[in-house]
């Protein structure tokens, strides 16, 4: 059975090395996020200020996976 993920939106605050990003959620909480494999395969570029949609595990609320870049 697959785990349920929490889907959230946020804004990229800092671009870190190794395809890692510091993202600020709408409730002002900062999380460390990485891009998913599909975005890496399609060469989707993220910069500071981009709105993103993320998935988080309910067990670790400090890390996330970016699954979509919003317009």
HELIX and SHEET records of a PDB file:
HELIX    1   1 UNK A   37  UNK A   41  1                                   5    
SHEET    1   A 6 UNK A   5  UNK A  16  0                                        
SHEET    2   A 6 UNK A  20  UNK A  25 -1                                        
SHEET    3   A 6 UNK A  30  UNK A  35 -1                                        
SHEET    4   A 6 UNK A  60  UNK A  70  1                                        
SHEET    5   A 6 UNK A  51  UNK A  57 -1                                        
SHEET    6   A 6 UNK A   5  UNK A  16 -1                                        
END                                                                             
